[in-house]
Amino acid sequence: MKILFTLPYVPVPATFGGAMRVFHLMKLVSQRHDVSIITYGWPEEEFNLRDQLGSQVKSIHVVSRHWPRKLRRIAQLYSLFGKHSFFYMLARSKEMQTRIDQVLSHNDFDIVQTEFAHMASFDLKTNGVKILDSHNVEYDNFRRMWLNSNSPLRRLHYRSEYKKFYREELDACTNYDALFVTSARDKAILDADIPSISKYIVPNGVDAKYFTPSLETPEPYSIVFTGAMSYVPNYDGMTYFLDNIFPLILKKIPEARVYIVGSRPPKHLTQRASTNVIVTGFVDDVRPYVWRSSVYIVPLRMGSGTRLKVLEAMAMRKPIVTTSIGCEGIDVVNGESALIADEPHSFAESVVKILHDNALRQKLIRNGYDLMRSRYEWSVIGDVLEELYQSLSQKSKGNNIRATRGIEN
């Protein structure tokens, strides 16, 4: 089959969960099909993408676009009083629409797959199956940010984004033949709002050949969190942890140490650095920090989709303590493959329990690793994706035949 992917800008190599999903899906698909890509980026982006994806990709079209930070802030302010959300404006450009039109007019694609909801408003003039890969239900993500933010200005911004992108996201979804979602929860939300569109769960995965276990002895009483710290759910989660959970852990284990690993931590986090709190900023490789740790934490209060960091920790054989939101979309069982706690005291108690109870720690590690291998390796997800492509393609061909016969009659 001939398949076209349309993307926003994603860094090469991938440095956050959504980008990792995009690259792994495209790599899996390009091993079986004729793949083309349209993406925002810079002139050298084509070389970087080919370096990551290999020679199987037929063509890569790069549309130049860059939002300087000052312009982003101005656009965010403008969006408060304008018709569209900032998230919608972030992806829109006449140049991208023109390039999509050109590529579609010169090629007959069997499938056109759009990555991320904010890329979904472009007009796709194609007879192929149109699929939106919804990494998150973005309006639900904005709703959670609005409800959990402590800043009045941020609350205003996220409330505006939620209200506007709710309409924009649902309108865009109705232009697609099928939606891919990463969790049953996201599917249920979209089923309630747009029941007429077919939805299929394509979970997030992990590269278990890269995120491998280590024979290194963990640092005693060490805790780790990894993720882009410029992403609101991540820094909100770690601020919540430092304010409400970590002091309770230190009362029981004064020598406990938490590593906050990820790029661009906000100033209010870097200022919390101490003997017990290590804020690394950007690192080339998060694995040594996870290997060193005794427990992996995911204290998130907002977000949508699923967190690849949970799967990476499982692949590296680390016991996990997470909130319910932190493990959404992953079939963990509380007390078996992870400990789930939504209140500060129970979260702190769960961390302390793992640090003190080796039998529990080993059970969580073993069950989490087995779950990851059976359900969430990318090779397993590639087979799921291929079945969906074949099914949707056959269904589309059947509908076209019936439509043609209807005209003939």
C-alpha positions in Angstrom: 0.0 0.0 0.0 1.0 3.6 -0.5 0.7 5.6 2.8 1.2 9.3 3.5 2.0 10.6 7.0 1.4 14.3 7.8 3.2 15.6 10.8 3.8 18.7 12.9 7.4 19.4 13.7 8.9 16.7 15.8 12.6 16.6 16.8 15.1 14.2 15.3 16.1 12.2 17.2 12.8 12.0 19.1 13.0 13.6 22.6 9.4 13.2 23.9 6.7 10.6 23.9 4.6 11.8 21.0 7.7 12.0 18.7 8.8 8.5 19.7 5.4 7.1 18.8 5.5 8.9 15.4 8.9 7.6 14.5 8.3 4.0 15.7 4.9 3.8 13.8 6.5 5.2 10.6 9.4 2.9 10.9 7.2 -0.1 11.3 4.9 0.9 8.4 7.9 1.7 6.1 9.1 -1.9 6.5 5.9 -3.2 4.8 4.6 -0.3 2.7 5.5 2.6 0.4 5.7 5.6 2.8 5.8 9.3 2.1 6.0 12.1 4.7 5.0 15.7 4.9 6.3 17.6 8.0 7.2 21.0 9.3 10.9 21.5 9.9 14.1 22.8 8.5 16.0 22.0 5.3 18.2 19.5 7.1 15.2 17.7 8.5 14.9 15.4 5.4 18.4 14.1 6.1 17.7 13.6 9.8 14.5 11.7 9.1 16.1 9.4 6.6 18.9 8.8 9.0 16.3 7.7 11.6 13.9 5.8 9.3 16.2 4.3 6.7 16.0 4.2 2.9 12.5 2.5 2.8 10.8 5.9 2.9 10.0 7.0 -0.6 9.7 10.8 -0.3 9.9 13.4 2.5 8.5 16.9 2.0 9.6 19.5 4.6 7.6 22.7 5.0 9.6 25.5 6.7 8.0 27.0 9.8 9.4 28.3 13.0 7.7 30.1 15.9 10.2 32.3 17.8 9.4 32.2 21.5 8.4 35.9 21.5 5.9 35.3 18.7 4.5 32.3 20.5 3.7 34.4 23.5 2.1 37.1 21.4 0.0 34.4 19.5 -1.1 32.9 22.8 -2.3 36.4 23.9 -4.0 37.0 20.5 -5.8 33.6 20.7 -7.6 34.7 23.9 -9.5 37.2 21.9 -9.6 35.5 18.6 -11.8 32.8 17.0 -9.2 30.0 17.2 -7.2 28.3 19.9 -3.4 28.8 20.0 -3.0 25.1 19.5 -5.0 25.3 16.2 -2.9 28.3 15.1 0.3 26.5 15.9 -0.2 24.1 13.1 -2.0 26.1 10.4 -0.2 27.5 7.4 -1.0 28.1 3.8 2.3 26.6 2.8 1.4 23.3 4.5 -2.0 23.2 2.8 -0.4 23.9 -0.6 2.2 21.2 -0.1 -0.4 18.6 1.0 -2.5 19.6 -2.1 0.5 19.1 -4.4 1.5 15.7 -3.0 -2.0 14.4 -3.0 -2.7 15.6 -6.6 0.4 13.7 -7.9 -0.1 10.5 -5.9 -2.9 8.0 -5.3 -2.4 7.0 -1.6 -4.3 4.1 -0.1 -4.0 5.7 3.4 -3.4 9.2 4.6 -2.5 9.3 8.3 -2.4 12.5 10.3 -0.4 12.6 13.5 -1.7 14.8 16.4 -5.1 16.5 16.5 -3.8 20.0 15.9 -2.7 18.8 12.4 -6.1 17.5 11.6 -7.8 20.6 10.2 -6.1 20.5 6.8 -8.2 19.6 3.7 -7.2 16.2 2.4 -8.3 15.7 -1.2 -7.9 12.0 -1.5 -9.8 8.8 -2.2 -7.6 7.0 0.3 -8.6 6.1 3.8 -8.1 9.1 6.1 -6.9 8.2 9.6 -6.2 10.6 12.5 -3.8 9.2 15.0 -5.0 11.0 18.2 -2.1 10.8 20.6 -4.3 12.5 23.2 -7.8 13.8 23.5 -6.3 17.3 23.5 -9.4 19.2 24.7 -9.6 16.9 27.7 -5.9 17.5 28.3 -6.5 21.3 28.3 -9.5 20.8 30.6 -7.3 19.1 33.2 -4.7 21.8 32.9 -7.3 24.4 33.4 -8.7 22.7 36.5 -5.3 21.9 38.1 -3.3 25.1 37.4 -2.6 27.4 40.3 -1.8 30.4 38.2 -4.8 32.6 37.3 -3.2 33.6 34.0 -2.5 30.0 33.0 -6.1 29.0 34.1 -7.4 31.7 31.8 -5.3 30.5 28.9 -6.1 26.8 29.4 -9.8 27.4 29.8 -9.8 29.3 26.6 -7.8 26.5 24.8 -10.2 23.9 26.2 -13.4 25.8 25.0 -12.0 26.5 21.6 -10.1 23.3 20.8 -13.1 21.2 22.0 -15.0 22.5 18.9 -11.9 22.5 16.6 -10.8 19.0 17.5 -14.3 17.4 17.1 -14.9 19.3 13.8 -11.6 18.0 12.5 -12.3 14.4 13.6 -15.5 14.3 11.5 -13.4 14.7 8.3 -11.6 11.4 8.9 -12.7 7.8 8.2 -11.2 6.4 11.4 -9.5 7.6 14.6 -6.6 5.8 16.3 -6.5 6.4 20.1 -4.0 5.2 22.6 -6.4 4.1 25.4 -9.9 2.9 26.2 -10.5 6.0 28.2 -9.7 8.3 25.2 -12.0 6.1 23.0 -14.8 6.4 25.5 -14.5 10.2 25.6 -14.6 10.5 21.8 -17.4 7.9 21.5 -19.5 10.1 23.7 -18.9 13.2 21.6 -18.6 11.8 18.1 -20.1 8.3 18.1 -20.4 8.1 14.3 -16.6 7.9 13.7 -14.9 4.5 13.9 -12.2 4.4 16.6 -9.5 1.8 17.2 -7.0 1.5 20.1 -3.4 1.5 18.9 -1.5 1.6 22.2 1.8 3.3 22.8 4.8 1.1 22.9 8.5 0.8 23.9 11.7 -0.2 22.2 12.8 -3.0 24.5 16.0 -3.4 22.6 17.0 0.1 23.7 15.4 0.4 27.1 17.1 -2.7 28.6 17.6 -3.7 32.2 21.0 -3.2 33.8 23.0 -5.3 36.2 24.1 -2.2 38.0 23.1 -2.2 41.7 20.6 0.6 42.3 21.5 3.6 44.5 19.7 3.0 47.9 16.6 5.0 48.5 16.8 6.7 45.1 13.6 7.8 43.2 13.5 9.0 39.6 11.1 10.8 37.2 11.9 11.4 33.5 10.2 13.6 31.0 10.3 16.9 29.2 10.1 19.3 32.0 8.8 22.1 29.8 5.6 20.0 29.4 2.9 21.3 31.8 1.7 17.9 33.1 5.3 16.8 33.9 6.4 19.9 35.8 3.0 20.1 37.6 3.4 16.5 38.6 6.9 17.0 40.0 5.9 20.3 41.8 3.0 18.4 43.4 5.4 15.6 44.4 7.9 17.9 46.0 5.3 20.0 47.8 3.0 17.2 49.0 4.6 13.8 48.8 8.4 14.0 49.2 8.3 15.6 52.6 6.3 12.6 53.9 8.9 10.2 52.4 11.8 12.1 54.0 10.1 11.7 57.4 10.4 8.0 57.0 13.6 7.9 55.0 15.7 11.1 55.5 18.4 9.9 53.1 15.9 9.5 50.2 16.9 11.3 47.0 14.8 12.1 43.9 16.2 12.7 40.5 14.1 14.9 38.2 15.5 14.2 34.7 14.3 16.2 31.6 14.9 19.2 29.5 14.0 22.8 30.2 12.8 22.6 33.8 11.1 25.8 34.9 12.9 28.1 37.3 10.6 27.2 40.2 11.9 23.6 39.9 15.6 24.3 39.5 15.4 26.5 42.6 14.3 23.4 44.6 17.6 21.6 43.9 19.3 20.3 47.1 21.1 17.3 48.4 17.9 15.3 48.3 16.5 16.9 45.0 18.6 16.6 41.9 17.3 18.5 38.8 19.4 17.5 35.9 18.0 19.5 33.0 18.6 18.0 29.5 20.6 14.8 29.4 21.6 12.9 26.3 20.4 9.6 27.7 17.9 9.0 30.5 18.7 5.4 31.0 21.6 5.7 33.4 19.4 7.7 35.8 16.7 5.1 35.6 19.1 2.2 36.0 20.6 3.9 39.1 17.1 4.3 40.7 15.3 2.1 43.2 11.8 3.2 42.3 10.3 5.1 39.3 7.5 7.6 40.0 4.7 9.0 37.8 2.9 11.5 40.1 0.8 13.1 37.3 -2.4 15.0 37.9 -3.2 15.8 34.2 -2.5 14.7 30.7 -4.2 12.5 28.2 -3.3 9.4 26.1 -0.7 7.2 27.7 2.7 7.8 29.2 5.6 6.1 27.4 7.8 6.6 30.5 5.8 3.9 32.3 6.6 1.4 29.6 10.2 2.4 29.5 10.5 1.9 33.3 8.9 -1.5 32.9 11.3 -2.4 30.1 14.2 -1.4 32.4 12.8 -3.6 35.2 12.0 -0.8 37.6 9.1 -0.9 40.2 6.6 1.9 39.6 4.4 4.1 41.8 1.9 6.1 39.8 -1.3 8.0 40.0 -4.3 6.7 38.1 -3.8 9.4 35.5 -0.1 8.5 35.2 -0.9 4.9 34.1 -4.0 5.6 32.0 -4.1 3.4 28.9 -1.7 0.8 30.2 -3.2 -2.4 31.7 -1.4 -2.3 35.0 -3.0 -3.9 38.0 -2.6 -2.2 41.4 -0.4 -4.3 43.6 0.6 -6.6 40.8 2.4 -4.7 38.1 2.6 -1.2 39.8 1.3 0.6 42.9 -1.4 3.2 42.1 -2.0 6.0 44.6 -3.9 9.2 44.1 -3.5 10.9 47.5 -0.2 12.2 48.8 -0.1 10.0 51.9 -0.8 6.8 50.0 1.6 7.7 47.3 4.4 8.3 49.9 3.5 5.1 51.7 3.7 3.2 48.4 7.2 4.6 47.6 8.4 3.8 51.2 7.0 0.3 51.0 8.8 -0.5 47.7 12.1 0.8 49.1 11.8 -1.4 52.2 10.1 -4.5 50.8 12.3 -6.5 48.3 9.8 -9.2 47.7 7.2 -6.6 46.7 9.7 -4.8 44.5 10.7 -8.0 42.7 7.0 -9.0 42.1 6.2 -5.6 40.6 9.4 -5.7 38.4 8.6 -9.2 37.1 4.9 -8.6 36.4 5.5 -5.2 34.8 8.2 -6.6 32.5 6.0 -9.5 31.4 3.1 -7.1 30.7 5.4 -4.9 28.6 6.7 -7.8 26.6 3.3 -9.3 25.9 1.3 -6.1 25.0 3.5 -3.0 24.5 6.6 -3.8 22.4 6.5 -1.9 19.1 6.8 -5.2 17.1 3.5 -6.3 18.7 1.9 -3.0 18.0 3.1 -3.1 14.4 1.1 -6.3 13.9 -2.0 -4.6 15.3 -1.5 -1.6 13.0 -1.1 -3.8 10.0 -4.3 -5.6 10.7 -6.1 -2.3 11.0 -4.7 -1.0 7.7 -5.7 -4.1 5.8 -9.2 -4.1 7.4 -9.8 -0.4 6.7 -8.5 -0.6 3.2 -10.7 -3.6 2.4 -13.7 -1.8 3.9 -13.0 1.3 1.9 -12.7 -0.7 -1.3 -16.0 -2.4 -0.6 -17.7 0.9 0.0 -16.4 2.3 -3.2 -17.6 -0.7 -5.2 -21.1 -0.4 -3.6 -21.1 3.3 -4.4 -20.1 2.7 -8.0 -22.8 0.1 -8.4 -25.3 2.4 -6.9 -24.5 5.0 -9.6 -24.6 2.5 -12.4 -28.1 1.3 -11.2 
